[in-house]
Amino acid sequence: MTDADLDAFAATGLRLLGLPLPPEWQASVRANLRVSFAMAALVTAFALPDDAEQAPVFTA
């Protein structure tokens, strides 16, 4: 994604949530989105078989 794409994505989310974003934070938000999308790509690239079982849930 380009910087313009990330800025538009952030602006849309902020507008929907009604949150302000000071201009000095724009670069940090863009960097965070870039890392988040990269991590999401790693997760979605890992193929799981159709018969994979979910991890057990432990409660205390």
matplotlib code that plots the C-alpha trace (Angstrom):
import matplotlib.pyplot as plt

x = [0.0, 1.1, 1.4, -1.7, -3.6, -2.6, -3.5, -7.0, -7.5, -6.6, -8.7, -11.7, -11.4, -10.8, -13.8, -16.1, -14.9, -15.1, -11.5, -9.1, -5.6, -3.0, -0.8, 2.3, 1.0, 0.2, 3.6, 3.4, -0.1, 1.0, 4.0, 1.8, -0.7, 2.2, 3.4, -0.1, -0.8, 2.6, 1.8, -1.7, -0.1, 2.1, -0.9, -3.0, -0.1, 0.1, -2.1, -4.1, -5.6, -9.4, -9.4, -7.2, -8.6, -8.8, -6.6, -8.2, -9.4, -8.3, -10.0, -9.0]
y = [0.0, 3.5, 6.3, 7.8, 4.5, 4.2, 7.8, 7.3, 4.1, 5.8, 8.9, 6.8, 4.8, 7.9, 9.6, 6.7, 6.6, 10.3, 10.5, 13.4, 12.8, 15.5, 16.0, 15.1, 11.5, 10.8, 9.3, 7.0, 5.8, 5.1, 3.1, 1.1, 0.3, -0.8, -3.2, -4.5, -5.2, -7.0, -9.2, -10.0, -11.1, -13.5, -15.0, -15.4, -16.9, -19.8, -22.5, -24.7, -28.0, -28.2, -30.8, -28.7, -28.6, -25.5, -25.1, -26.0, -23.2, -23.4, -21.4, -20.9]
z = [0.0, -0.7, 1.9, 0.3, 0.7, 4.3, 5.1, 3.5, 5.4, 8.7, 7.9, 7.2, 10.4, 12.4, 10.8, 11.6, 15.2, 15.6, 16.7, 16.0, 14.8, 15.4, 12.2, 14.1, 14.7, 11.0, 10.2, 13.3, 12.5, 8.9, 10.2, 12.6, 9.8, 7.5, 10.2, 11.0, 7.4, 7.1, 10.1, 8.7, 5.5, 7.3, 9.1, 6.0, 4.1, 6.4, 5.0, 7.4, 6.4, 6.4, 9.2, 11.6, 15.1, 17.1, 20.2, 23.5, 25.7, 29.3, 32.0, 35.6]

ax = plt.figure().add_subplot(projection="3d")
ax.plot(x, y, z, "-o")
ax.set_aspect("equal")
plt.show()
